Amino acid sequence: MIKSTGKASTIARTLMSRTGFSSSGIILIAILAVLPFIPPFNSEYILRWLVVGAFMAAQAVAFDLTAGFINVVNFGFAAILGVGAYTSAILANTGPHIIVQPGISPWIGIFIGAFASAFLGFILGFLTLRLRGLYAAIMAWFVGIALLGLARTLTPLTRGSLGMSPPSFFDTPSNMPYYYLALGMMITIYIVTKLVTTSHIGLAFKALGQNFDAARASGINPTFYRVFNFTLSCFFAGLLGGFYAHYFVSMTPKAIMHTSKSVETLAIAFIGGRGFLWGGIVVAFPFVFLLEYLRSALPQLPGIHIIIYGVLMILVMIYYPNGVAGFITELKKKLWRLRKPEKT
Amino acid sequence: MKENTEVLKTLGDSILEYIKRKPAVPGAIAVTVVIAIIIGIAGGPAQVVNAIVAGGMWALLATGLTMILGVMNVPNFFHGESFMVGAYTAYFIFTPIHLYLMDNPNKFLSTIAPFAGFFAAAVIGFILGSILEKLVFYPLRSKTKERWVMNSFLLTVGVSYILSNGVNLVLGPNFRGIPRYWDVPPIKFFTIRLTVDRLFAFFLAMVVLLLLWYFMGKTRTGRAIRAVSQDEAGAAMVGININNIHTLTFSLGTSMAAIAGAALLFMFQAYPTVGLRPLYYAWYVVMLVGLGNVSAAVVGGFIVAFLQTATQQFFGIEWGEVVPTVVMMIVLIVAPSGIFGSEVKGIQEQ
């Protein structure tokens, strides 16, 4: 009896570690799941911040898959997210302002959008194949500029800078279903990326990120792994783009595809910690709360949140390159060392 | 007579040899000339002159960018913000003088008033560059050199957003511009009408580039900068203060961007995100000619300017960013180290 429960707990533990959940992670998710029912958070206004937090956290996880593992900073991330958003929005369109009116349900369109983004990620992976660090980042940046320019230029499809107003997912004005949808997406993205990165594929990613030539010399196929990484990361970006389109129900090329949006994601992912995946989740919620609070408390100071992002990012990059997740991991290790002598 | 033909022959041989070694260089120049002729036929010679003026400015911007890249290995993302700071400085220096001159006309003062703006922009740009270098890049450099290129790039991204949003916070998003620096009628040259401002902007860019060329080639400090860009450890060994050289290079690059911003104030009004397009064009030039290749950046500036003018001429102004970006993407795929060849060590590896 005792033996079998021991076995069950080891199985549970391996399952948890494979999918990337420590016990504190489970507690965190549980807290996030019940948060909308606890008083200060159950107003629609605050709930909206929670949705934005989950959305930003999911973005940071998808972004970290490329930035933290194969060490290529995808400056076109927001633009590719925008492609997912626009694809889904155009497919759901029934209004007269755009030349096509397919009227496909957002629930299907979001996946088509995600596949469109994944296809672009596939192309981007091939484009940056021969390029290292900085060159690849600049290539992704150029791709982002070109996509933003296209979204502005193809006015029959996107209405250009006027923006679109796609239909929403749910018929209710409540933010509750959106919050659980965003949270579900965040957890799914996290589990999938964690499963990928804890397998041999993740090992190959890390090897390619640390030393490209050595990894190639030891038999890792850079083409496959880099393209696979970009495709997966951009698929999630497209999925999140679809969520953006049908949650905020208004979008302009600048508000969604601009490089500054990529930089916001980058800041959250890097302050959270490169290569940890969950760092972005830990950082995104308090950050969104702090910044939304600042925005509502100090409306006379527009753009102060970007300045705070920038300053924090610079401080973290110079003085603590592992970010918040690295700090927590080290703290845990120290506590573990303190506990161990008592046990023996 | 015979000697002369000999010399000519060897010269021709060496040119042919160069073309064989680097076929992209004459190819790019030939394509640019063809584009220039097509623009000239389709849009009139005024378009060609405008492209040349813009080319001078992109050359100035790209030279600063590529110098910082070559000496410090910092890919500067806030070069556009230095441009913005220069534009604001020139505006705030020039406008009060201009208003004063409206009440008390003075021919001599109104001739030299713009120079005060340019000079102030250069100084403020220099100070900004040194402060940021000491505040941001020096700590990172003394901490770790690992993954320096990428980390410093991300730092400059952070600085860029802090600067543009900081200016937005302090001065607001309104546009501040001037119609012209010199209130004189445009110069007529055959059928081309050229304003003095444009002519002077081009002239200023060329003078600054010449001064830079003299500084880098003939002075002790310039030679020290080149030594650091070639071999940092060796330069340190012969007694060059690496930290001072880095700060100086960075400040010079920032200052050049600020001068460009000041000189183009009549074209680009000053507002917080004015630096975005100049930043794009400077990066196009640098990626086109190869990272850290200072002399080729001058040629690249003109190539990009013609490409930009041709795009606006044949595709329309809304395609102004798409077409050059796609061209640069193709260049990056075909020749990642640029058509003139890269001269920076250590960037490919990181």
Interface residues (C-beta under 8 A of the other chain):
Chain A: N71 V73 L127 R130 L131 R132 G133 L134 Y135 A137 I138 M139 F142 V143 I145 A146 L148 G149 L150 R152 T153 S260 V263 L266 A267 F270 L301 P302 G303 I304 I306 I307 Y309 G310 V311 M313 I314 M317 I318 Y319 P321
Chain B: P75 V136 P139 L140 K143 T144 R147 V149 M150 N151 F153 L154 L155 V157 G158 V159 Y161 I162 N165 G166 N168 L169 P173 Y280 W283 M287 E318 W319 G320 E321 V322 T325 V326 M328 M329 L332 I333 P336 I347 Q348 E349 Q350
